[in-house]
Amino acid sequence: GADGRTPYERSTRKPFRLKLPEFGECVWYQPLRGERDGSKLDPKFEDGVYLGLRRECLEVDRHQ
């Protein structure tokens, strides 16, 4: 914005401190427990493309 702050900074009055990959960058992610099929010997991580954060995820991380 014109004040040089991000929307997150304006609403929380704190800088955003999480390190994030760039939009569209290839990443490894770990599926949720209920979404995994197969045995314990299968890889835990899968290939994916980073598309951004969900607002609900930020609120959970902030309270920990």
Predicted model as a PDB file, atoms N, CA, C, CB and O in Angstrom, pLDDT in the B-factor column:
MODEL        1                                                                  
ATOM      1  N   GLY A   1       0.808  -1.183   0.000  1.00 75.00           N  
ATOM      2  CA  GLY A   1       0.000   0.000   0.000  1.00 75.00           C  
ATOM      3  C   GLY A   1       0.856   1.252   0.000  1.00 75.00           C  
ATOM      4  O   GLY A   1       2.084   1.182  -0.035  1.00 75.00           O  
ATOM      5  N   ALA A   2       0.202   2.381   0.039  1.00 86.00           N  
ATOM      6  CA  ALA A   2       0.886   3.671   0.029  1.00 86.00           C  
ATOM      7  C   ALA A   2       1.748   3.854   1.276  1.00 86.00           C  
ATOM      8  CB  ALA A   2      -0.129   4.807  -0.077  1.00 86.00           C  
ATOM      9  O   ALA A   2       2.741   4.581   1.244  1.00 86.00           O  
ATOM     10  N   ASP A   3       1.369   3.191   2.383  1.00 88.00           N  
ATOM     11  CA  ASP A   3       2.145   3.313   3.617  1.00 88.00           C  
ATOM     12  C   ASP A   3       3.335   2.359   3.669  1.00 88.00           C  
ATOM     13  CB  ASP A   3       1.253   3.066   4.805  1.00 88.00           C  
ATOM     14  O   ASP A   3       4.104   2.385   4.631  1.00 88.00           O  
ATOM     15  N   GLY A   4       3.498   1.510   2.640  1.00 87.00           N  
ATOM     16  CA  GLY A   4       4.629   0.586   2.579  1.00 87.00           C  
ATOM     17  C   GLY A   4       4.435  -0.699   3.359  1.00 87.00           C  
ATOM     18  O   GLY A   4       5.362  -1.503   3.462  1.00 87.00           O  
ATOM     19  N   ARG A   5       3.232  -0.912   3.918  1.00 89.00           N  
ATOM     20  CA  ARG A   5       2.964  -2.131   4.683  1.00 89.00           C  
ATOM     21  C   ARG A   5       2.086  -3.077   3.876  1.00 89.00           C  
ATOM     22  CB  ARG A   5       2.292  -1.794   6.031  1.00 89.00           C  
ATOM     23  O   ARG A   5       1.357  -2.655   2.978  1.00 89.00           O  
ATOM     24  N   THR A   6       2.165  -4.359   4.208  1.00 86.00           N  
ATOM     25  CA  THR A   6       1.316  -5.361   3.562  1.00 86.00           C  
ATOM     26  C   THR A   6      -0.068  -5.355   4.222  1.00 86.00           C  
ATOM     27  CB  THR A   6       1.964  -6.781   3.649  1.00 86.00           C  
ATOM     28  O   THR A   6      -0.216  -4.815   5.318  1.00 86.00           O  
ATOM     29  N   PRO A   7      -1.078  -5.941   3.581  1.00 85.00           N  
ATOM     30  CA  PRO A   7      -2.393  -6.027   4.215  1.00 85.00           C  
ATOM     31  C   PRO A   7      -2.345  -6.752   5.571  1.00 85.00           C  
ATOM     32  CB  PRO A   7      -3.366  -6.741   3.285  1.00 85.00           C  
ATOM     33  O   PRO A   7      -3.044  -6.371   6.509  1.00 85.00           O  
ATOM     34  N   TYR A   8      -1.519  -7.793   5.660  1.00 83.00           N  
ATOM     35  CA  TYR A   8      -1.381  -8.517   6.927  1.00 83.00           C  
ATOM     36  C   TYR A   8      -0.843  -7.583   8.018  1.00 83.00           C  
ATOM     37  CB  TYR A   8      -0.444  -9.742   6.756  1.00 83.00           C  
ATOM     38  O   TYR A   8      -1.341  -7.579   9.144  1.00 83.00           O  
ATOM     39  N   GLU A   9       0.163  -6.806   7.675  1.00 90.00           N  
ATOM     40  CA  GLU A   9       0.766  -5.874   8.638  1.00 90.00           C  
ATOM     41  C   GLU A   9      -0.230  -4.811   9.079  1.00 90.00           C  
ATOM     42  CB  GLU A   9       2.005  -5.205   8.032  1.00 90.00           C  
ATOM     43  O   GLU A   9      -0.267  -4.439  10.252  1.00 90.00           O  
ATOM     44  N   ARG A  10      -1.034  -4.324   8.147  1.00 90.00           N  
ATOM     45  CA  ARG A  10      -2.022  -3.304   8.503  1.00 90.00           C  
ATOM     46  C   ARG A  10      -3.077  -3.854   9.446  1.00 90.00           C  
ATOM     47  CB  ARG A  10      -2.687  -2.752   7.252  1.00 90.00           C  
ATOM     48  O   ARG A  10      -3.494  -3.162  10.375  1.00 90.00           O  
ATOM     49  N   SER A  11      -3.521  -5.102   9.221  1.00 88.00           N  
ATOM     50  CA  SER A  11      -4.601  -5.651  10.050  1.00 88.00           C  
ATOM     51  C   SER A  11      -4.114  -6.153  11.406  1.00 88.00           C  
ATOM     52  CB  SER A  11      -5.286  -6.778   9.316  1.00 88.00           C  
ATOM     53  O   SER A  11      -4.853  -6.069  12.387  1.00 88.00           O  
ATOM     54  N   THR A  12      -2.882  -6.677  11.484  1.00 90.00           N  
ATOM     55  CA  THR A  12      -2.391  -7.230  12.750  1.00 90.00           C  
ATOM     56  C   THR A  12      -1.387  -6.319  13.452  1.00 90.00           C  
ATOM     57  CB  THR A  12      -1.755  -8.576  12.505  1.00 90.00           C  
ATOM     58  O   THR A  12      -1.086  -6.514  14.630  1.00 90.00           O  
ATOM     59  N   ARG A  13      -0.872  -5.328  12.732  1.00 89.00           N  
ATOM     60  CA  ARG A  13       0.163  -4.416  13.238  1.00 89.00           C  
ATOM     61  C   ARG A  13       1.470  -5.132  13.553  1.00 89.00           C  
ATOM     62  CB  ARG A  13      -0.334  -3.706  14.482  1.00 89.00           C  
ATOM     63  O   ARG A  13       2.285  -4.635  14.330  1.00 89.00           O  
ATOM     64  N   LYS A  14       1.669  -6.312  12.944  1.00 90.00           N  
ATOM     65  CA  LYS A  14       2.904  -7.079  13.102  1.00 90.00           C  
ATOM     66  C   LYS A  14       3.392  -7.489  11.716  1.00 90.00           C  
ATOM     67  CB  LYS A  14       2.686  -8.336  14.017  1.00 90.00           C  
ATOM     68  O   LYS A  14       2.572  -7.720  10.827  1.00 90.00           O  
ATOM     69  N   PRO A  15       4.703  -7.584  11.508  1.00 87.00           N  
ATOM     70  CA  PRO A  15       5.203  -8.051  10.211  1.00 87.00           C  
ATOM     71  C   PRO A  15       4.966  -9.551  10.048  1.00 87.00           C  
ATOM     72  CB  PRO A  15       6.703  -7.732  10.064  1.00 87.00           C  
ATOM     73  O   PRO A  15       4.945 -10.294  11.029  1.00 87.00           O  
ATOM     74  N   PHE A  16       4.793  -9.978   8.829  1.00 83.00           N  
ATOM     75  CA  PHE A  16       4.605 -11.393   8.516  1.00 83.00           C  
ATOM     76  C   PHE A  16       5.959 -12.069   8.553  1.00 83.00           C  
ATOM     77  CB  PHE A  16       3.919 -11.589   7.128  1.00 83.00           C  
ATOM     78  O   PHE A  16       6.864 -11.659   7.827  1.00 83.00           O  
ATOM     79  N   ARG A  17       6.128 -13.111   9.391  1.00 85.00           N  
ATOM     80  CA  ARG A  17       7.448 -13.681   9.621  1.00 85.00           C  
ATOM     81  C   ARG A  17       7.664 -15.077   9.028  1.00 85.00           C  
ATOM     82  CB  ARG A  17       7.697 -13.736  11.074  1.00 85.00           C  
ATOM     83  O   ARG A  17       8.773 -15.604   9.117  1.00 85.00           O  
ATOM     84  N   LEU A  18       6.648 -15.686   8.431  1.00 81.00           N  
ATOM     85  CA  LEU A  18       6.835 -17.017   7.854  1.00 81.00           C  
ATOM     86  C   LEU A  18       7.603 -16.929   6.544  1.00 81.00           C  
ATOM     87  CB  LEU A  18       5.481 -17.704   7.629  1.00 81.00           C  
ATOM     88  O   LEU A  18       7.359 -16.039   5.729  1.00 81.00           O  
ATOM     89  N   LYS A  19       8.537 -17.860   6.347  1.00 87.00           N  
ATOM     90  CA  LYS A  19       9.245 -17.969   5.068  1.00 87.00           C  
ATOM     91  C   LYS A  19       8.373 -18.830   4.159  1.00 87.00           C  
ATOM     92  CB  LYS A  19      10.703 -18.589   5.244  1.00 87.00           C  
ATOM     93  O   LYS A  19       8.002 -19.946   4.523  1.00 87.00           O  
ATOM     94  N   LEU A  20       8.053 -18.315   2.987  1.00 88.00           N  
ATOM     95  CA  LEU A  20       7.166 -19.019   2.067  1.00 88.00           C  
ATOM     96  C   LEU A  20       7.835 -19.202   0.712  1.00 88.00           C  
ATOM     97  CB  LEU A  20       5.841 -18.261   1.909  1.00 88.00           C  
ATOM     98  O   LEU A  20       8.656 -18.381   0.303  1.00 88.00           O  
ATOM     99  N   PRO A  21       7.480 -20.292   0.010  1.00 93.00           N  
ATOM    100  CA  PRO A  21       7.962 -20.431  -1.367  1.00 93.00           C  
ATOM    101  C   PRO A  21       7.245 -19.425  -2.273  1.00 93.00           C  
ATOM    102  CB  PRO A  21       7.744 -21.883  -1.884  1.00 93.00           C  
ATOM    103  O   PRO A  21       6.213 -18.865  -1.904  1.00 93.00           O  
ATOM    104  N   GLU A  22       7.798 -19.214  -3.437  1.00 93.00           N  
ATOM    105  CA  GLU A  22       7.162 -18.309  -4.399  1.00 93.00           C  
ATOM    106  C   GLU A  22       5.942 -18.982  -5.008  1.00 93.00           C  
ATOM    107  CB  GLU A  22       8.159 -17.890  -5.508  1.00 93.00           C  
ATOM    108  O   GLU A  22       5.878 -20.210  -5.078  1.00 93.00           O  
ATOM    109  N   PHE A  23       4.974 -18.186  -5.449  1.00 94.00           N  
ATOM    110  CA  PHE A  23       3.767 -18.709  -6.083  1.00 94.00           C  
ATOM    111  C   PHE A  23       4.150 -19.534  -7.311  1.00 94.00           C  
ATOM    112  CB  PHE A  23       2.806 -17.556  -6.477  1.00 94.00           C  
ATOM    113  O   PHE A  23       4.911 -19.061  -8.155  1.00 94.00           O  
ATOM    114  N   GLY A  24       3.636 -20.754  -7.423  1.00 94.00           N  
ATOM    115  CA  GLY A  24       3.908 -21.631  -8.556  1.00 94.00           C  
ATOM    116  C   GLY A  24       5.175 -22.447  -8.424  1.00 94.00           C  
ATOM    117  O   GLY A  24       5.507 -23.214  -9.328  1.00 94.00           O  
ATOM    118  N   GLU A  25       5.896 -22.304  -7.319  1.00 96.00           N  
ATOM    119  CA  GLU A  25       7.137 -23.044  -7.118  1.00 96.00           C  
ATOM    120  C   GLU A  25       6.831 -24.505  -6.775  1.00 96.00           C  
ATOM    121  CB  GLU A  25       7.985 -22.391  -6.001  1.00 96.00           C  
ATOM    122  O   GLU A  25       5.860 -24.794  -6.076  1.00 96.00           O  
ATOM    123  N   CYS A  26       7.660 -25.414  -7.268  1.00 96.00           N  
ATOM    124  CA  CYS A  26       7.513 -26.834  -6.954  1.00 96.00           C  
ATOM    125  C   CYS A  26       7.941 -27.081  -5.505  1.00 96.00           C  
ATOM    126  CB  CYS A  26       8.352 -27.710  -7.935  1.00 96.00           C  
ATOM    127  O   CYS A  26       8.998 -26.623  -5.071  1.00 96.00           O  
ATOM    128  N   VAL A  27       7.110 -27.806  -4.774  1.00 95.00           N  
ATOM    129  CA  VAL A  27       7.382 -28.078  -3.361  1.00 95.00           C  
ATOM    130  C   VAL A  27       7.074 -29.539  -3.062  1.00 95.00           C  
ATOM    131  CB  VAL A  27       6.546 -27.143  -2.439  1.00 95.00           C  
ATOM    132  O   VAL A  27       6.398 -30.220  -3.833  1.00 95.00           O  
ATOM    133  N   TRP A  28       7.584 -30.002  -1.931  1.00 95.00           N  
ATOM    134  CA  TRP A  28       7.177 -31.282  -1.376  1.00 95.00           C  
ATOM    135  C   TRP A  28       6.193 -30.983  -0.263  1.00 95.00           C  
ATOM    136  CB  TRP A  28       8.404 -32.116  -0.858  1.00 95.00           C  
ATOM    137  O   TRP A  28       6.375 -30.025   0.488  1.00 95.00           O  
ATOM    138  N   TYR A  29       5.150 -31.797  -0.148  1.00 91.00           N  
ATOM    139  CA  TYR A  29       4.189 -31.618   0.933  1.00 91.00           C  
ATOM    140  C   TYR A  29       3.847 -32.972   1.522  1.00 91.00           C  
ATOM    141  CB  TYR A  29       2.915 -30.899   0.434  1.00 91.00           C  
ATOM    142  O   TYR A  29       4.004 -34.007   0.875  1.00 91.00           O  
ATOM    143  N   GLN A  30       3.382 -32.948   2.748  1.00 89.00           N  
ATOM    144  CA  GLN A  30       2.990 -34.179   3.425  1.00 89.00           C  
ATOM    145  C   GLN A  30       1.471 -34.199   3.510  1.00 89.00           C  
ATOM    146  CB  GLN A  30       3.642 -34.288   4.849  1.00 89.00           C  
ATOM    147  O   GLN A  30       0.881 -33.356   4.186  1.00 89.00           O  
ATOM    148  N   PRO A  31       0.820 -35.163   2.826  1.00 86.00           N  
ATOM    149  CA  PRO A  31      -0.643 -35.240   2.868  1.00 86.00           C  
ATOM    150  C   PRO A  31      -1.142 -35.493   4.294  1.00 86.00           C  
ATOM    151  CB  PRO A  31      -1.147 -36.349   1.928  1.00 86.00           C  
ATOM    152  O   PRO A  31      -0.412 -36.020   5.133  1.00 86.00           O  
ATOM    153  N   LEU A  32      -2.377 -35.115   4.549  1.00 83.00           N  
ATOM    154  CA  LEU A  32      -2.982 -35.386   5.843  1.00 83.00           C  
ATOM    155  C   LEU A  32      -3.109 -36.888   6.064  1.00 83.00           C  
ATOM    156  CB  LEU A  32      -4.355 -34.709   5.948  1.00 83.00           C  
ATOM    157  O   LEU A  32      -3.140 -37.658   5.104  1.00 83.00           O  
ATOM    158  N   ARG A  33      -3.182 -37.299   7.302  1.00 78.00           N  
ATOM    159  CA  ARG A  33      -3.216 -38.732   7.625  1.00 78.00           C  
ATOM    160  C   ARG A  33      -4.331 -39.476   6.911  1.00 78.00           C  
ATOM    161  CB  ARG A  33      -3.368 -38.919   9.112  1.00 78.00           C  
ATOM    162  O   ARG A  33      -4.098 -40.576   6.410  1.00 78.00           O  
ATOM    163  N   GLY A  34      -5.512 -38.929   6.847  1.00 76.00           N  
ATOM    164  CA  GLY A  34      -6.646 -39.592   6.213  1.00 76.00           C  
ATOM    165  C   GLY A  34      -6.557 -39.657   4.697  1.00 76.00           C  
ATOM    166  O   GLY A  34      -7.282 -40.432   4.073  1.00 76.00           O  
ATOM    167  N   GLU A  35      -5.692 -38.869   4.099  1.00 76.00           N  
ATOM    168  CA  GLU A  35      -5.585 -38.808   2.641  1.00 76.00           C  
ATOM    169  C   GLU A  35      -4.525 -39.754   2.078  1.00 76.00           C  
ATOM    170  CB  GLU A  35      -5.274 -37.397   2.214  1.00 76.00           C  
ATOM    171  O   GLU A  35      -4.439 -39.924   0.862  1.00 76.00           O  
ATOM    172  N   ARG A  36      -3.717 -40.371   2.941  1.00 74.00           N  
ATOM    173  CA  ARG A  36      -2.639 -41.243   2.472  1.00 74.00           C  
ATOM    174  C   ARG A  36      -3.139 -42.670   2.320  1.00 74.00           C  
ATOM    175  CB  ARG A  36      -1.443 -41.199   3.438  1.00 74.00           C  
ATOM    176  O   ARG A  36      -3.867 -43.183   3.169  1.00 74.00           O  
ATOM    177  N   ASP A  37      -2.740 -43.293   1.238  1.00 74.00           N  
ATOM    178  CA  ASP A  37      -3.022 -44.706   1.011  1.00 74.00           C  
ATOM    179  C   ASP A  37      -1.692 -45.440   0.943  1.00 74.00           C  
ATOM    180  CB  ASP A  37      -3.860 -44.924  -0.296  1.00 74.00           C  
ATOM    181  O   ASP A  37      -0.652 -44.832   0.692  1.00 74.00           O  
ATOM    182  N   GLY A  38      -1.728 -46.723   1.163  1.00 75.00           N  
ATOM    183  CA  GLY A  38      -0.508 -47.504   1.012  1.00 75.00           C  
ATOM    184  C   GLY A  38       0.080 -47.922   2.337  1.00 75.00           C  
ATOM    185  O   GLY A  38      -0.533 -47.782   3.395  1.00 75.00           O  
ATOM    186  N   SER A  39       1.292 -48.442   2.246  1.00 79.00           N  
ATOM    187  CA  SER A  39       1.951 -48.982   3.433  1.00 79.00           C  
ATOM    188  C   SER A  39       2.869 -47.947   4.077  1.00 79.00           C  
ATOM    189  CB  SER A  39       2.747 -50.234   3.072  1.00 79.00           C  
ATOM    190  O   SER A  39       3.040 -46.842   3.562  1.00 79.00           O  
ATOM    191  N   LYS A  40       3.448 -48.322   5.201  1.00 79.00           N  
ATOM    192  CA  LYS A  40       4.380 -47.442   5.899  1.00 79.00           C  
ATOM    193  C   LYS A  40       5.683 -47.265   5.122  1.00 79.00           C  
ATOM    194  CB  LYS A  40       4.674 -47.990   7.289  1.00 79.00           C  
ATOM    195  O   LYS A  40       6.446 -46.340   5.399  1.00 79.00           O  
ATOM    196  N   LEU A  41       5.940 -48.129   4.170  1.00 84.00           N  
ATOM    197  CA  LEU A  41       7.170 -48.046   3.390  1.00 84.00           C  
ATOM    198  C   LEU A  41       7.075 -47.048   2.235  1.00 84.00           C  
ATOM    199  CB  LEU A  41       7.521 -49.410   2.851  1.00 84.00           C  
ATOM    200  O   LEU A  41       8.092 -46.686   1.643  1.00 84.00           O  
ATOM    201  N   ASP A  42       5.874 -46.609   1.919  1.00 83.00           N  
ATOM    202  CA  ASP A  42       5.701 -45.618   0.852  1.00 83.00           C  
ATOM    203  C   ASP A  42       6.248 -44.264   1.307  1.00 83.00           C  
ATOM    204  CB  ASP A  42       4.203 -45.493   0.453  1.00 83.00           C  
ATOM    205  O   ASP A  42       6.261 -43.977   2.504  1.00 83.00           O  
ATOM    206  N   PRO A  43       6.701 -43.428   0.365  1.00 85.00           N  
ATOM    207  CA  PRO A  43       7.220 -42.105   0.739  1.00 85.00           C  
ATOM    208  C   PRO A  43       6.153 -41.275   1.461  1.00 85.00           C  
ATOM    209  CB  PRO A  43       7.716 -41.352  -0.513  1.00 85.00           C  
ATOM    210  O   PRO A  43       4.968 -41.351   1.135  1.00 85.00           O  
ATOM    211  N   LYS A  44       6.591 -40.480   2.447  1.00 87.00           N  
ATOM    212  CA  LYS A  44       5.658 -39.645   3.202  1.00 87.00           C  
ATOM    213  C   LYS A  44       5.316 -38.358   2.463  1.00 87.00           C  
ATOM    214  CB  LYS A  44       6.240 -39.314   4.565  1.00 87.00           C  
ATOM    215  O   LYS A  44       4.236 -37.799   2.650  1.00 87.00           O  
ATOM    216  N   PHE A  45       6.233 -37.890   1.626  1.00 91.00           N  
ATOM    217  CA  PHE A  45       6.032 -36.609   0.948  1.00 91.00           C  
ATOM    218  C   PHE A  45       5.692 -36.821  -0.515  1.00 91.00           C  
ATOM    219  CB  PHE A  45       7.278 -35.729   1.076  1.00 91.00           C  
ATOM    220  O   PHE A  45       6.089 -37.817  -1.121  1.00 91.00           O  
ATOM    221  N   GLU A  46       4.949 -35.869  -1.079  1.00 91.00           N  
ATOM    222  CA  GLU A  46       4.567 -35.906  -2.487  1.00 91.00           C  
ATOM    223  C   GLU A  46       4.953 -34.589  -3.139  1.00 91.00           C  
ATOM    224  CB  GLU A  46       3.047 -36.177  -2.650  1.00 91.00           C  
ATOM    225  O   GLU A  46       5.135 -33.580  -2.458  1.00 91.00           O  
ATOM    226  N   ASP A  47       5.076 -34.601  -4.464  1.00 94.00           N  
ATOM    227  CA  ASP A  47       5.373 -33.389  -5.217  1.00 94.00           C  
ATOM    228  C   ASP A  47       4.106 -32.558  -5.363  1.00 94.00           C  
ATOM    229  CB  ASP A  47       5.965 -33.731  -6.605  1.00 94.00           C  
ATOM    230  O   ASP A  47       3.012 -33.103  -5.506  1.00 94.00           O  
ATOM    231  N   GLY A  48       4.255 -31.255  -5.327  1.00 94.00           N  
ATOM    232  CA  GLY A  48       3.122 -30.361  -5.507  1.00 94.00           C  
ATOM    233  C   GLY A  48       3.583 -29.010  -6.006  1.00 94.00           C  
ATOM    234  O   GLY A  48       4.774 -28.783  -6.216  1.00 94.00           O  
ATOM    235  N   VAL A  49       2.631 -28.117  -6.192  1.00 95.00           N  
ATOM    236  CA  VAL A  49       2.895 -26.751  -6.639  1.00 95.00           C  
ATOM    237  C   VAL A  49       2.294 -25.809  -5.602  1.00 95.00           C  
ATOM    238  CB  VAL A  49       2.299 -26.482  -8.077  1.00 95.00           C  
ATOM    239  O   VAL A  49       1.120 -25.936  -5.255  1.00 95.00           O  
ATOM    240  N   TYR A  50       3.097 -24.856  -5.104  1.00 93.00           N  
ATOM    241  CA  TYR A  50       2.642 -23.926  -4.084  1.00 93.00           C  
ATOM    242  C   TYR A  50       1.713 -22.887  -4.705  1.00 93.00           C  
ATOM    243  CB  TYR A  50       3.841 -23.241  -3.397  1.00 93.00           C  
ATOM    244  O   TYR A  50       2.080 -22.201  -5.659  1.00 93.00           O  
ATOM    245  N   LEU A  51       0.500 -22.781  -4.149  1.00 93.00           N  
ATOM    246  CA  LEU A  51      -0.490 -21.838  -4.665  1.00 93.00           C  
ATOM    247  C   LEU A  51      -0.887 -20.788  -3.639  1.00 93.00           C  
ATOM    248  CB  LEU A  51      -1.716 -22.580  -5.126  1.00 93.00           C  
ATOM    249  O   LEU A  51      -1.692 -19.908  -3.943  1.00 93.00           O  
ATOM    250  N   GLY A  52      -0.340 -20.861  -2.432  1.00 88.00           N  
ATOM    251  CA  GLY A  52      -0.664 -19.861  -1.424  1.00 88.00           C  
ATOM    252  C   GLY A  52      -1.101 -20.493  -0.116  1.00 88.00           C  
ATOM    253  O   GLY A  52      -1.151 -21.716   0.016  1.00 88.00           O  
ATOM    254  N   LEU A  53      -1.415 -19.640   0.846  1.00 82.00           N  
ATOM    255  CA  LEU A  53      -1.858 -20.080   2.157  1.00 82.00           C  
ATOM    256  C   LEU A  53      -3.360 -19.905   2.304  1.00 82.00           C  
ATOM    257  CB  LEU A  53      -1.125 -19.314   3.253  1.00 82.00           C  
ATOM    258  O   LEU A  53      -3.964 -19.040   1.669  1.00 82.00           O  
ATOM    259  N   ARG A  54      -3.947 -20.730   3.142  1.00 80.00           N  
ATOM    260  CA  ARG A  54      -5.346 -20.540   3.504  1.00 80.00           C  
ATOM    261  C   ARG A  54      -5.380 -19.719   4.785  1.00 80.00           C  
ATOM    262  CB  ARG A  54      -6.092 -21.913   3.682  1.00 80.00           C  
ATOM    263  O   ARG A  54      -4.543 -19.906   5.668  1.00 80.00           O  
ATOM    264  N   ARG A  55      -6.322 -18.833   4.887  1.00 74.00           N  
ATOM    265  CA  ARG A  55      -6.445 -17.965   6.054  1.00 74.00           C  
ATOM    266  C   ARG A  55      -6.588 -18.780   7.345  1.00 74.00           C  
ATOM    267  CB  ARG A  55      -7.646 -17.026   5.888  1.00 74.00           C  
ATOM    268  O   ARG A  55      -6.046 -18.394   8.381  1.00 74.00           O  
ATOM    269  N   GLU A  56      -7.311 -19.904   7.289  1.00 74.00           N  
ATOM    270  CA  GLU A  56      -7.506 -20.745   8.472  1.00 74.00           C  
ATOM    271  C   GLU A  56      -6.174 -21.288   8.989  1.00 74.00           C  
ATOM    272  CB  GLU A  56      -8.457 -21.907   8.149  1.00 74.00           C  
ATOM    273  O   GLU A  56      -5.991 -21.426  10.198  1.00 74.00           O  
ATOM    274  N   CYS A  57      -5.255 -21.592   8.095  1.00 69.00           N  
ATOM    275  CA  CYS A  57      -3.948 -22.117   8.493  1.00 69.00           C  
ATOM    276  C   CYS A  57      -3.147 -21.067   9.244  1.00 69.00           C  
ATOM    277  CB  CYS A  57      -3.165 -22.596   7.269  1.00 69.00           C  
ATOM    278  O   CYS A  57      -2.453 -21.393  10.208  1.00 69.00           O  
ATOM    279  N   LEU A  58      -3.230 -19.834   8.826  1.00 61.00           N  
ATOM    280  CA  LEU A  58      -2.495 -18.764   9.504  1.00 61.00           C  
ATOM    281  C   LEU A  58      -3.005 -18.570  10.922  1.00 61.00           C  
ATOM    282  CB  LEU A  58      -2.609 -17.453   8.721  1.00 61.00           C  
ATOM    283  O   LEU A  58      -2.212 -18.365  11.841  1.00 61.00           O  
ATOM    284  N   GLU A  59      -4.321 -18.631  11.113  1.00 60.00           N  
ATOM    285  CA  GLU A  59      -4.883 -18.413  12.439  1.00 60.00           C  
ATOM    286  C   GLU A  59      -4.507 -19.534  13.387  1.00 60.00           C  
ATOM    287  CB  GLU A  59      -6.391 -18.284  12.361  1.00 60.00           C  
ATOM    288  O   GLU A  59      -4.303 -19.284  14.575  1.00 60.00           O  
ATOM    289  N   VAL A  60      -4.409 -20.767  12.898  1.00 47.00           N  
ATOM    290  CA  VAL A  60      -4.002 -21.892  13.746  1.00 47.00           C  
ATOM    291  C   VAL A  60      -2.553 -21.717  14.159  1.00 47.00           C  
ATOM    292  CB  VAL A  60      -4.198 -23.244  13.013  1.00 47.00           C  
ATOM    293  O   VAL A  60      -2.223 -21.904  15.330  1.00 47.00           O  
ATOM    294  N   ASP A  61      -1.677 -21.359  13.220  1.00 46.00           N  
ATOM    295  CA  ASP A  61      -0.257 -21.197  13.527  1.00 46.00           C  
ATOM    296  C   ASP A  61      -0.009 -20.060  14.510  1.00 46.00           C  
ATOM    297  CB  ASP A  61       0.525 -20.951  12.252  1.00 46.00           C  
ATOM    298  O   ASP A  61       0.889 -20.150  15.347  1.00 46.00           O  
ATOM    299  N   ARG A  62      -0.785 -19.007  14.415  1.00 47.00           N  
ATOM    300  CA  ARG A  62      -0.581 -17.842  15.263  1.00 47.00           C  
ATOM    301  C   ARG A  62      -0.870 -18.148  16.740  1.00 47.00           C  
ATOM    302  CB  ARG A  62      -1.463 -16.698  14.786  1.00 47.00           C  
ATOM    303  O   ARG A  62      -0.252 -17.550  17.621  1.00 47.00           O  
ATOM    304  N   HIS A  63      -1.805 -19.075  17.021  1.00 44.00           N  
ATOM    305  CA  HIS A  63      -2.196 -19.369  18.391  1.00 44.00           C  
ATOM    306  C   HIS A  63      -1.283 -20.375  19.066  1.00 44.00           C  
ATOM    307  CB  HIS A  63      -3.600 -19.874  18.420  1.00 44.00           C  
ATOM    308  O   HIS A  63      -1.445 -20.626  20.261  1.00 44.00           O  
ATOM    309  N   GLN A  64      -0.342 -20.957  18.362  1.00 42.00           N  
ATOM    310  CA  GLN A  64       0.535 -21.957  18.970  1.00 42.00           C  
ATOM    311  C   GLN A  64       1.732 -21.339  19.604  1.00 42.00           C  
ATOM    312  CB  GLN A  64       0.973 -22.960  17.960  1.00 42.00           C  
ATOM    313  O   GLN A  64       2.570 -22.047  20.161  1.00 42.00           O  
TER     314      GLN A  64                                                      
ENDMDL                                                                          
END                                                                             
